[in-house]
């Protein structure tokens, strides 16, 4: 299939996991808007197919592939479809994730294992599958969706925080090992983002969503498009010398130490 050449990502092929909702959906739309052809994966195959139909109706090139990212076969199939349909793979975005709550003493074995399977194993399997396609061409970009919880600890999220720290480590290792062979690897680390997932937990947030947002440095949640814009930049030649970067997208949240203030606000003496 001939790939459109217009746009900053024109002529590129992007495969992205967990792309039927939230950050993944915003990224898939942005990649297409920038000119890329996309392979859209999601655990919910019907939603992935619906998203691809939406993208194609908008004049973009997209194919859908359902599958669990905890299985290496899912990633292998994504790469195979990209090569079969478009003849190349330029970007692999390991985005799919789940968030299991609980302090370390409260997390059940099966929940811990599922958290690691989706985020840690899934990111590794996607990276490995992508490398097999990219290395013969000597070029490619791997983008991993980590989290602010991959940079600093997050209360009540032992499994999630551990998994996202692992993604950061894998990103750095990939960048180091494959820079000389033309592969770039970076991680984006979103803070709180207003996605569908918030609808499921909003009623249980202490003080409500407005109180929660008032405690953020920015005073608001991020929008998915704000994350997607960074992902698209990293996929482009504009980021051609960026690899091994761990990029917070959190309005400064991870820049702040969780310590009491020593001085009154505004005072520096």
Secondary structure, DSSP 8 states (H G I E B T S, - for coil): ------STTTT-EEEESS-SSHHHHHHHHHHHHTT-EEEEEESSHHHHHHHHHHHHHTT--EEEEE--TTSHHHHHHHHHHHHHHHS---EEEE-------B-GGG--HHHHHHHIIIIIIHHHHHHHHHHHHHTTTT-EEEEEE--GGGTS--TTBHHHHHHHHHHHHHHHHHHHHHGGGTEEEEEEEE-SEESHHHHHHGGGSTTHHHHHHHTSTTSS-EEHHHHHHHHHHHHSGGGTT--S-EEEESTTGGGS-SS--SS-TT---
